[in-house]
């Protein structure tokens, strides 16, 4: 992705070592629904104001409810043909917060929203909408010889055990869809990758907490967490597995990592324990070690890049300086793309050894794509947030 000069300048000020490197992928078109306030006397609104798109991948709506008297209310979102797409009520307490609540995927053209309440004090508003396209048009920015990104759905495997193992690991791969102010002041949207580590802890990149133009001090600030969605769906499954960001438990610009705690959407499923809790690696890496990356390149469905390896196991942090204390990254030769940021890097035995975060770029001469060493992440969490370290290590297991 080519970064405009103005954005590149801001990025250089925020993250000097990473200037001009493509990091995220713009995904979705934000829109402000027109005249979308509901009350006891105005019970239904048709959603308008979205971009003209005939075949959306899906829509999302963000709804905010004012309920000063703690009264009962319920909301139904209905397709233009009448089918109920979503329904929830006052038990969805997140809808009554300042941030409001996002709905799950609405697989329809623009829907209608209905409110039912007996209280004149209850007021609901559809404050934001997000149109999701069928795909993102974006060229590969860091292809590597000998491997390519492959969609996991329908991928052939040499044996059933390998297929089941890969699918189980991929269950907890998620696409983080972020929202926040862009360089023009309008709402911007982007996607990154990440992985669930426990029932409700999700790891992605620090730089996924803001748009490309966001200054470093503002990442994951100002409601970015509460506006984010983590989608762990397989894209074609009947029941979506989408969750909201409740809070940021740990973040580090130097390590380019954020660990967020998830919570169910107003109309989404509960968070269940993963079938397989990952093993987080704390051991040194070696050059030539076989690795696999799970990710959402260009915001497409769950994908895998196989047949690659660790190149240099000891690389300095993207923020520098290049000394022994800052050796926190490694390079690999897995093909990635915008949107792959935050994808887990697995060793051949299923351990998570890295967090992919950057592709090749002119500011770093090291060949290959870059990942943060999970051992360095765990060491810093143990040093600064021991309760979180204990939680992570108590619930992770051998693959």
PyMOL commands that set and color helices and strands:
alter all, ss='L'
color gray80, all
select helices_A, chain A and resi 5-14+16-18+93-96+160-171+206-209+216-218+224-227+297-299+324-326+374-384+386-395
alter helices_A, ss='H'
color red, helices_A
select strands_A, chain A and resi 25-26+29-31+37-38+44-46+58-66+73-78+84-89+101-102+112-117+123-132+149-151+173-181+187-196+201-204+229-231+242-252+257-264+290-295+303-309+315-316+327-332+344-347+352-358+369-373
alter strands_A, ss='S'
color yellow, strands_A
deselect
rebuild
show_as cartoon
